[in-house]
């Protein structure tokens, strides 16, 4: 169960973090920092955008009549795409 931290709890945790000895970055850390600095800021997203993306898996499962399934598969084949691509195209219209 997630709950909001009180202001006192937050202050206590921050004090615990501040009291720790600083760590030296590893070579993997340094490589990750360099990679992050090289990223194009235009391709970054905000935390809110990331959270919104996580809310939706991008998967949709539904049951349809066999005849409709057959018709969709045949239409996808005629268009040279997968059933998934064809269904996504049709849903987006």
N, CA, C and O atoms as a Tinker XYZ file with bonds, in Angstrom:
   372  protein
     1  N      0.839000   -1.176000    0.000000    73     2
     2  CA     0.000000    0.000000    0.000000    64     1     3
     3  C      0.889000    1.246000    0.000000    63     2     4     5
     4  O      1.746000    1.397000    0.871000    81     3
     5  N      0.693000    2.113000   -0.948000    73     3     6
     6  CA     1.435000    3.371000   -1.001000    64     5     7
     7  C      0.731000    4.416000   -0.146000    63     6     8     9
     8  O     -0.496000    4.511000   -0.133000    81     7
     9  N      1.531000    5.193000    0.563000    73     7    10
    10  CA     0.952000    6.287000    1.340000    64     9    11
    11  C      1.877000    7.481000    1.217000    63    10    12    13
    12  O      3.064000    7.347000    0.920000    81    11
    13  N      1.317000    8.628000    1.448000    73    11    14
    14  CA     2.094000    9.869000    1.416000    64    13    15
    15  C      2.971000    9.938000    2.655000    63    14    16    17
    16  O      2.528000    9.610000    3.756000    81    15
    17  N      4.212000   10.364000    2.473000    73    15    18
    18  CA     5.093000   10.578000    3.618000    64    17    19
    19  C      4.760000   11.917000    4.266000    63    18    20    21
    20  O      4.387000   12.877000    3.592000    81    19
    21  N      4.902000   11.958000    5.563000    73    19    22
    22  CA     4.699000   13.228000    6.259000    64    21    23
    23  C      5.936000   14.096000    6.031000    63    22    24    25
    24  O      6.981000   13.601000    5.611000    81    23
    25  N      5.811000   15.366000    6.306000    73    23    26
    26  CA     6.945000   16.282000    6.152000    64    25    27
    27  C      8.093000   15.864000    7.062000    63    26    28    29
    28  O      9.258000   15.955000    6.674000    81    27
    29  N      7.771000   15.405000    8.273000    73    27    30
    30  CA     8.813000   14.953000    9.203000    64    29    31
    31  C      9.540000   13.728000    8.659000    63    30    32    33
    32  O     10.762000   13.631000    8.771000    81    31
    33  N      8.795000   12.793000    8.072000    73    31    34
    34  CA     9.418000   11.593000    7.508000    64    33    35
    35  C     10.334000   11.953000    6.342000    63    34    36    37
    36  O     11.418000   11.387000    6.192000    81    35
    37  N      9.899000   12.876000    5.540000    73    35    38
    38  CA    10.720000   13.317000    4.414000    64    37    39
    39  C     12.006000   13.960000    4.906000    63    38    40    41
    40  O     13.090000   13.655000    4.408000    81    39
    41  N     11.883000   14.846000    5.881000    73    39    42
    42  CA    13.056000   15.515000    6.446000    64    41    43
    43  C     14.023000   14.501000    7.052000    63    42    44    45
    44  O     15.236000   14.621000    6.886000    81    43
    45  N     13.492000   13.514000    7.748000    73    43    46
    46  CA    14.330000   12.489000    8.372000    64    45    47
    47  C     15.089000   11.705000    7.305000    63    46    48    49
    48  O     16.290000   11.468000    7.440000    81    47
    49  N     14.391000   11.304000    6.249000    73    47    50
    50  CA    15.048000   10.544000    5.179000    64    49    51
    51  C     16.104000   11.375000    4.470000    63    50    52    53
    52  O     17.181000   10.869000    4.155000    81    51
    53  N     15.812000   12.632000    4.218000    73    51    54
    54  CA    16.803000   13.495000    3.570000    64    53    55
    55  C     18.029000   13.685000    4.461000    63    54    56    57
    56  O     19.156000   13.721000    3.968000    81    55
    57  N     17.811000   13.808000    5.767000    73    55    58
    58  CA    18.933000   13.947000    6.695000    64    57    59
    59  C     19.793000   12.690000    6.691000    63    58    60    61
    60  O     21.019000   12.776000    6.752000    81    59
    61  N     19.149000   11.510000    6.619000    73    59    62
    62  CA    19.895000   10.244000    6.559000    64    61    63
    63  C     20.737000   10.163000    5.290000    63    62    64    65
    64  O     21.875000    9.696000    5.317000    81    63
    65  N     20.175000   10.616000    4.197000    73    63    66
    66  CA    20.908000   10.607000    2.928000    64    65    67
    67  C     22.087000   11.572000    2.986000    63    66    68    69
    68  O     23.200000   11.235000    2.583000    81    67
    69  N     21.832000   12.762000    3.487000    73    67    70
    70  CA    22.898000   13.773000    3.589000    64    69    71
    71  C     24.033000   13.324000    4.510000    63    70    72    73
    72  O     25.178000   13.733000    4.314000    81    71
    73  N     23.735000   12.488000    5.512000    73    71    74
    74  CA    24.742000   12.055000    6.484000    64    73    75
    75  C     25.661000   10.967000    5.922000    63    74    76    77
    76  O     26.718000   10.702000    6.495000    81    75
    77  N     25.279000   10.345000    4.826000    73    75    78
    78  CA    26.091000    9.267000    4.257000    64    77    79
    79  C     27.371000    9.812000    3.626000    63    78    80    81
    80  O     27.430000   10.954000    3.169000    81    79
    81  N     28.389000    8.955000    3.619000    73    79    82
    82  CA    29.634000    9.298000    2.940000    64    81    83
    83  C     29.376000    9.279000    1.434000    63    82    84    85
    84  O     28.716000    8.367000    0.935000    81    83
    85  N     29.884000   10.266000    0.707000    73    83    86
    86  CA    29.675000   10.257000   -0.741000    64    85    87
    87  C     30.399000    9.072000   -1.374000    63    86    88    89
    88  O     31.495000    8.696000   -0.956000    81    87
    89  N     29.767000    8.500000   -2.381000    73    87    90
    90  CA    30.357000    7.371000   -3.089000    64    89    91
    91  C     31.057000    7.863000   -4.350000    63    90    92    93
    92  O     30.644000    8.846000   -4.966000    81    91
    93  N     32.109000    7.169000   -4.716000    73    91    94
    94  CA    32.788000    7.461000   -5.977000    64    93    95
    95  C     32.053000    6.735000   -7.091000    63    94    96    97
    96  O     31.707000    5.563000   -6.938000    81    95
    97  N     31.809000    7.403000   -8.203000    73    95    98
    98  CA    31.113000    6.716000   -9.303000    64    97    99
    99  C     31.994000    5.617000   -9.902000    63    98   100   101
   100  O     33.211000    5.761000  -10.016000    81    99
   101  N     31.346000    4.526000  -10.276000    73    99   102
   102  CA    32.048000    3.422000  -10.932000    64   101   103
   103  C     32.246000    3.771000  -12.402000    63   102   104   105
   104  O     31.718000    4.773000  -12.884000    81   103
   105  N     33.000000    2.953000  -13.105000    73   103   106
   106  CA    33.180000    3.192000  -14.542000    64   105   107
   107  C     31.850000    3.045000  -15.279000    63   106   108   109
   108  O     31.600000    3.741000  -16.263000    81   107
   109  N     31.004000    2.141000  -14.801000    73   107   110
   110  CA    29.674000    1.986000  -15.417000    64   109   111
   111  C     28.838000    3.244000  -15.183000    63   110   112   113
   112  O     28.110000    3.685000  -16.072000    81   111
   113  N     28.946000    3.819000  -13.979000    73   111   114
   114  CA    28.234000    5.063000  -13.689000    64   113   115
   115  C     28.697000    6.180000  -14.622000    63   114   116   117
   116  O     27.884000    6.904000  -15.197000    81   115
   117  N     30.004000    6.303000  -14.759000    73   115   118
   118  CA    30.564000    7.358000  -15.609000    64   117   119
   119  C     30.126000    7.183000  -17.057000    63   118   120   121
   120  O     29.827000    8.161000  -17.743000    81   119
   121  N     30.087000    5.938000  -17.520000    73   119   122
   122  CA    29.630000    5.674000  -18.892000    64   121   123
   123  C     28.158000    6.056000  -19.040000    63   122   124   125
   124  O     27.761000    6.628000  -20.055000    81   123
   125  N     27.354000    5.740000  -18.029000    73   123   126
   126  CA    25.927000    6.088000  -18.072000    64   125   127
   127  C     25.738000    7.599000  -18.070000    63   126   128   129
   128  O     24.882000    8.123000  -18.782000    81   127
   129  N     26.548000    8.306000  -17.260000    73   127   130
   130  CA    26.469000    9.768000  -17.245000    64   129   131
   131  C     26.795000   10.339000  -18.617000    63   130   132   133
   132  O     26.103000   11.232000  -19.106000    81   131
   133  N     27.853000    9.820000  -19.238000    73   131   134
   134  CA    28.268000   10.311000  -20.554000    64   133   135
   135  C     27.181000   10.044000  -21.590000    63   134   136   137
   136  O     26.900000   10.887000  -22.442000    81   135
   137  N     26.577000    8.871000  -21.509000    73   135   138
   138  CA    25.502000    8.534000  -22.446000    64   137   139
   139  C     24.308000    9.460000  -22.250000    63   138   140   141
   140  O     23.705000    9.917000  -23.222000    81   139
   141  N     23.969000    9.734000  -21.003000    73   139   142
   142  CA    22.831000   10.613000  -20.711000    64   141   143
   143  C     23.101000   12.034000  -21.203000    63   142   144   145
   144  O     22.206000   12.688000  -21.738000    81   143
   145  N     24.325000   12.507000  -21.024000    73   143   146
   146  CA    24.666000   13.861000  -21.472000    64   145   147
   147  C     24.639000   13.975000  -22.993000    63   146   148   149
   148  O     24.398000   15.053000  -23.536000    81   147
   149  N     24.887000   12.852000  -23.682000    73   147   150
   150  CA    24.916000   12.870000  -25.143000    64   149   151
   151  C     23.514000   12.794000  -25.753000    63   150   152   153
   152  O     23.345000   13.022000  -26.951000    81   151
   153  N     22.517000   12.476000  -24.934000    73   151   154
   154  CA    21.152000   12.355000  -25.456000    64   153   155
   155  C     20.625000   13.704000  -25.912000    63   154   156   157
   156  O     20.968000   14.751000  -25.362000    81   155
   157  N     19.794000   13.649000  -26.920000    73   155   158
   158  CA    19.156000   14.848000  -27.441000    64   157   159
   159  C     18.026000   15.257000  -26.498000    63   158   160   161
   160  O     17.096000   14.477000  -26.289000    81   159
   161  N     18.081000   16.447000  -25.929000    73   159   162
   162  CA    17.016000   16.865000  -25.003000    64   161   163
   163  C     15.626000   16.829000  -25.635000    63   162   164   165
   164  O     14.628000   16.706000  -24.926000    81   163
   165  N     15.553000   16.935000  -26.948000    73   163   166
   166  CA    14.252000   16.902000  -27.617000    64   165   167
   167  C     13.611000   15.522000  -27.519000    63   166   168   169
   168  O     12.398000   15.386000  -27.683000    81   167
   169  N     14.423000   14.495000  -27.253000    73   167   170
   170  CA    13.893000   13.140000  -27.171000    64   169   171
   171  C     13.544000   12.734000  -25.745000    63   170   172   173
   172  O     13.037000   11.634000  -25.527000    81   171
   173  N     13.804000   13.593000  -24.779000    73   171   174
   174  CA    13.506000   13.257000  -23.392000    64   173   175
   175  C     12.045000   13.570000  -23.089000    63   174   176   177
   176  O     11.416000   14.395000  -23.752000    81   175
   177  N     11.525000   12.893000  -22.074000    73   175   178
   178  CA    10.147000   13.123000  -21.655000    64   177   179
   179  C     10.142000   13.466000  -20.169000    63   178   180   181
   180  O     11.086000   13.164000  -19.438000    81   179
   181  N      9.079000   14.089000  -19.754000    73   179   182
   182  CA     8.954000   14.452000  -18.338000    64   181   183
   183  C      8.535000   13.226000  -17.537000    63   182   184   185
   184  O      8.105000   12.216000  -18.095000    81   183
   185  N      8.669000   13.334000  -16.229000    73   183   186
   186  CA     8.244000   12.254000  -15.353000    64   185   187
   187  C      6.745000   11.995000  -15.517000    63   186   188   189
   188  O      6.306000   10.845000  -15.493000    81   187
   189  N      5.976000   13.042000  -15.680000    73   187   190
   190  CA     4.530000   12.880000  -15.860000    64   189   191
   191  C      4.226000   12.127000  -17.149000    63   190   192   193
   192  O      3.337000   11.276000  -17.178000    81   191
   193  N      4.970000   12.443000  -18.228000    73   191   194
   194  CA     4.764000   11.736000  -19.492000    64   193   195
   195  C      5.137000   10.259000  -19.347000    63   194   196   197
   196  O      4.449000    9.387000  -19.877000    81   195
   197  N      6.222000    9.983000  -18.631000    73   195   198
   198  CA     6.644000    8.598000  -18.400000    64   197   199
   199  C      5.576000    7.837000  -17.632000    63   198   200   201
   200  O      5.233000    6.707000  -17.980000    81   199
   201  N      5.056000    8.459000  -16.592000    73   199   202
   202  CA     4.026000    7.796000  -15.797000    64   201   203
   203  C      2.786000    7.521000  -16.632000    63   202   204   205
   204  O      2.169000    6.464000  -16.498000    81   203
   205  N      2.417000    8.463000  -17.491000    73   203   206
   206  CA     1.247000    8.266000  -18.349000    64   205   207
   207  C      1.469000    7.100000  -19.305000    63   206   208   209
   208  O      0.540000    6.342000  -19.585000    81   207
   209  N      2.686000    6.951000  -19.805000    73   207   210
   210  CA     2.989000    5.837000  -20.708000    64   209   211
   211  C      2.884000    4.500000  -19.985000    63   210   212   213
   212  O      2.423000    3.513000  -20.558000    81   211
   213  N      3.315000    4.471000  -18.719000    73   211   214
   214  CA     3.289000    3.226000  -17.955000    64   213   215
   215  C      1.868000    2.778000  -17.643000    63   214   216   217
   216  O      1.631000    1.597000  -17.389000    81   215
   217  N      0.930000    3.703000  -17.660000    73   215   218
   218  CA    -0.447000    3.350000  -17.340000    64   217   219
   219  C     -1.075000    2.473000  -18.407000    63   218   220   221
   220  O     -2.045000    1.764000  -18.139000    81   219
   221  N     -0.531000    2.515000  -19.609000    73   219   222
   222  CA    -1.110000    1.771000  -20.729000    64   221   223
   223  C     -0.054000    0.841000  -21.299000    63   222   224   225
   224  O      1.028000    1.284000  -21.683000    81   223
   225  N     -0.367000   -0.451000  -21.355000    73   223   226
   226  CA     0.607000   -1.437000  -21.823000    64   225   227
   227  C      0.727000   -1.444000  -23.342000    63   226   228   229
   228  O      1.732000   -1.908000  -23.880000    81   227
   229  N     -0.285000   -0.936000  -24.039000    73   227   230
   230  CA    -0.268000   -1.019000  -25.493000    64   229   231
   231  C     -0.859000   -2.332000  -25.992000    63   230   232   233
   232  O     -0.854000   -2.611000  -27.191000    81   231
   233  N     -1.361000   -3.125000  -25.074000    73   231   234
   234  CA    -1.969000   -4.410000  -25.440000    64   233   235
   235  C     -3.469000   -4.309000  -25.262000    63   234   236   237
   236  O     -3.964000   -3.718000  -24.302000    81   235
   237  N     -4.180000   -4.899000  -26.209000    73   235   238
   238  CA    -5.634000   -4.925000  -26.155000    64   237   239
   239  C     -6.076000   -6.318000  -26.564000    63   238   240   241
   240  O     -5.807000   -6.763000  -27.679000    81   239
   241  N     -6.753000   -7.002000  -25.658000    73   239   242
   242  CA    -7.231000   -8.343000  -25.979000    64   241   243
   243  C     -8.743000   -8.298000  -26.050000    63   242   244   245
   244  O     -9.403000   -7.834000  -25.120000    81   243
   245  N     -9.286000   -8.777000  -27.144000    73   243   246
   246  CA   -10.732000   -8.809000  -27.240000    64   245   247
   247  C    -11.169000  -10.042000  -27.991000    63   246   248   249
   248  O    -10.414000  -10.601000  -28.787000    81   247
   249  N    -12.367000  -10.455000  -27.741000    73   247   250
   250  CA   -12.932000  -11.619000  -28.418000    64   249   251
   251  C    -13.856000  -11.110000  -29.516000    63   250   252   253
   252  O    -14.679000  -10.220000  -29.305000    81   251
   253  N    -13.694000  -11.702000  -30.692000    73   251   254
   254  CA   -14.530000  -11.325000  -31.839000    64   253   255
   255  C    -15.022000  -12.602000  -32.511000    63   254   256   257
   256  O    -14.438000  -13.669000  -32.324000    81   255
   257  N    -16.077000  -12.497000  -33.281000    73   255   258
   258  CA   -16.569000  -13.684000  -33.989000    64   257   259
   259  C    -15.500000  -14.223000  -34.954000    63   258   260   261
   260  O    -14.706000  -13.465000  -35.511000    81   259
   261  N    -15.502000  -15.541000  -35.133000    73   259   262
   262  CA   -14.513000  -16.188000  -36.005000    64   261   263
   263  C    -14.555000  -15.622000  -37.420000    63   262   264   265
   264  O    -13.517000  -15.476000  -38.066000    81   263
   265  N    -15.741000  -15.307000  -37.896000    73   263   266
   266  CA   -15.867000  -14.777000  -39.254000    64   265   267
   267  C    -15.177000  -13.422000  -39.387000    63   266   268   269
   268  O    -14.507000  -13.154000  -40.385000    81   267
   269  N    -15.343000  -12.584000  -38.390000    73   267   270
   270  CA   -14.689000  -11.281000  -38.414000    64   269   271
   271  C    -13.180000  -11.449000  -38.331000    63   270   272   273
   272  O    -12.435000  -10.745000  -39.012000    81   271
   273  N    -12.729000  -12.378000  -37.500000    73   271   274
   274  CA   -11.293000  -12.665000  -37.388000    64   273   275
   275  C    -10.742000  -13.081000  -38.752000    63   274   276   277
   276  O     -9.707000  -12.582000  -39.193000    81   275
   277  N    -11.441000  -13.993000  -39.409000    73   275   278
   278  CA   -11.031000  -14.452000  -40.748000    64   277   279
   279  C    -10.963000  -13.276000  -41.726000    63   278   280   281
   280  O     -9.987000  -13.127000  -42.461000    81   279
   281  N    -12.004000  -12.449000  -41.727000    73   279   282
   282  CA   -12.040000  -11.310000  -42.646000    64   281   283
   283  C    -10.878000  -10.346000  -42.391000    63   282   284   285
   284  O    -10.282000   -9.829000  -43.335000    81   283
   285  N    -10.560000  -10.108000  -41.127000    73   283   286
   286  CA    -9.451000   -9.216000  -40.801000    64   285   287
   287  C     -8.105000   -9.803000  -41.215000    63   286   288   289
   288  O     -7.246000   -9.090000  -41.733000    81   287
   289  N     -7.926000  -11.095000  -40.986000    73   287   290
   290  CA    -6.672000  -11.755000  -41.396000    64   289   291
   291  C     -6.515000  -11.673000  -42.904000    63   290   292   293
   292  O     -5.432000  -11.364000  -43.403000    81   291
   293  N     -7.581000  -11.946000  -43.628000    73   291   294
   294  CA    -7.508000  -11.892000  -45.095000    64   293   295
   295  C     -7.225000  -10.472000  -45.582000    63   294   296   297
   296  O     -6.438000  -10.286000  -46.510000    81   295
   297  N     -7.845000   -9.488000  -44.981000    73   295   298
   298  CA    -7.606000   -8.099000  -45.374000    64   297   299
   299  C     -6.159000   -7.707000  -45.069000    63   298   300   301
   300  O     -5.524000   -7.013000  -45.863000    81   299
   301  N     -5.641000   -8.145000  -43.930000    73   299   302
   302  CA    -4.246000   -7.847000  -43.584000    64   301   303
   303  C     -3.307000   -8.471000  -44.613000    63   302   304   305
   304  O     -2.350000   -7.832000  -45.050000    81   303
   305  N     -3.575000   -9.705000  -44.998000    73   303   306
   306  CA    -2.735000  -10.380000  -46.011000    64   305   307
   307  C     -2.785000   -9.621000  -47.340000    63   306   308   309
   308  O     -1.756000   -9.423000  -47.986000    81   307
   309  N     -3.977000   -9.202000  -47.741000    73   307   310
   310  CA    -4.103000   -8.453000  -49.007000    64   309   311
   311  C     -3.306000   -7.158000  -48.964000    63   310   312   313
   312  O     -2.790000   -6.701000  -49.984000    81   311
   313  N     -3.212000   -6.571000  -47.779000    73   311   314
   314  CA    -2.478000   -5.319000  -47.625000    64   313   315
   315  C     -1.005000   -5.530000  -47.282000    63   314   316   317
   316  O     -0.252000   -4.566000  -47.139000    81   315
   317  N     -0.598000   -6.782000  -47.152000    73   315   318
   318  CA     0.801000   -7.097000  -46.909000    64   317   319
   319  C      1.304000   -6.690000  -45.532000    63   318   320   321
   320  O      2.480000   -6.365000  -45.367000    81   319
   321  N      0.417000   -6.706000  -44.545000    73   319   322
   322  CA     0.805000   -6.343000  -43.182000    64   321   323
   323  C      0.320000   -7.425000  -42.213000    63   322   324   325
   324  O     -0.475000   -8.294000  -42.573000    81   323
   325  N      0.816000   -7.350000  -40.983000    73   323   326
   326  CA     0.363000   -8.301000  -39.963000    64   325   327
   327  C     -1.056000   -7.943000  -39.521000    63   326   328   329
   328  O     -1.535000   -6.831000  -39.743000    81   327
   329  N     -1.706000   -8.908000  -38.896000    73   327   330
   330  CA    -3.038000   -8.647000  -38.365000    64   329   331
   331  C     -2.978000   -7.526000  -37.328000    63   330   332   333
   332  O     -3.865000   -6.674000  -37.278000    81   331
   333  N     -1.939000   -7.530000  -36.509000    73   331   334
   334  CA    -1.789000   -6.487000  -35.493000    64   333   335
   335  C     -1.686000   -5.108000  -36.152000    63   334   336   337
   336  O     -2.353000   -4.164000  -35.729000    81   335
   337  N     -0.851000   -4.994000  -37.185000    73   335   338
   338  CA    -0.698000   -3.705000  -37.869000    64   337   339
   339  C     -2.012000   -3.277000  -38.516000    63   338   340   341
   340  O     -2.387000   -2.106000  -38.451000    81   339
   341  N     -2.699000   -4.209000  -39.128000    73   339   342
   342  CA    -3.957000   -3.895000  -39.798000    64   341   343
   343  C     -5.012000   -3.453000  -38.792000    63   342   344   345
   344  O     -5.723000   -2.475000  -39.019000    81   343
   345  N     -5.112000   -4.186000  -37.663000    73   343   346
   346  CA    -6.111000   -3.840000  -36.648000    64   345   347
   347  C     -5.798000   -2.467000  -36.038000    63   346   348   349
   348  O     -6.704000   -1.669000  -35.801000    81   347
   349  N     -4.519000   -2.201000  -35.790000    73   347   350
   350  CA    -4.155000   -0.894000  -35.236000    64   349   351
   351  C     -4.516000    0.216000  -36.216000    63   350   352   353
   352  O     -5.004000    1.273000  -35.818000    81   351
   353  N     -4.270000   -0.034000  -37.502000    73   351   354
   354  CA    -4.621000    0.943000  -38.534000    64   353   355
   355  C     -6.134000    1.193000  -38.533000    63   354   356   357
   356  O     -6.576000    2.341000  -38.560000    81   355
   357  N     -6.908000    0.135000  -38.502000    73   355   358
   358  CA    -8.369000    0.262000  -38.534000    64   357   359
   359  C     -8.892000    0.958000  -37.272000    63   358   360   361
   360  O     -9.817000    1.767000  -37.347000    81   359
   361  N     -8.307000    0.647000  -36.130000    73   359   362
   362  CA    -8.752000    1.284000  -34.881000    64   361   363
   363  C     -8.406000    2.763000  -34.858000    63   362   364   365
   364  O     -9.126000    3.565000  -34.264000    81   363
   365  N     -7.313000    3.122000  -35.500000    73   363   366
   366  CA    -6.872000    4.519000  -35.485000    64   365   367
   367  C     -7.709000    5.410000  -36.404000    63   366   368   369
   368  O     -7.676000    6.633000  -36.274000    81   367
   369  N     -8.453000    4.814000  -37.321000    73   367   370
   370  CA    -9.257000    5.592000  -38.267000    64   369   371
   371  C    -10.439000    6.254000  -37.595000    63   370   372
   372  O    -11.215000    6.946000  -38.254000    81   371
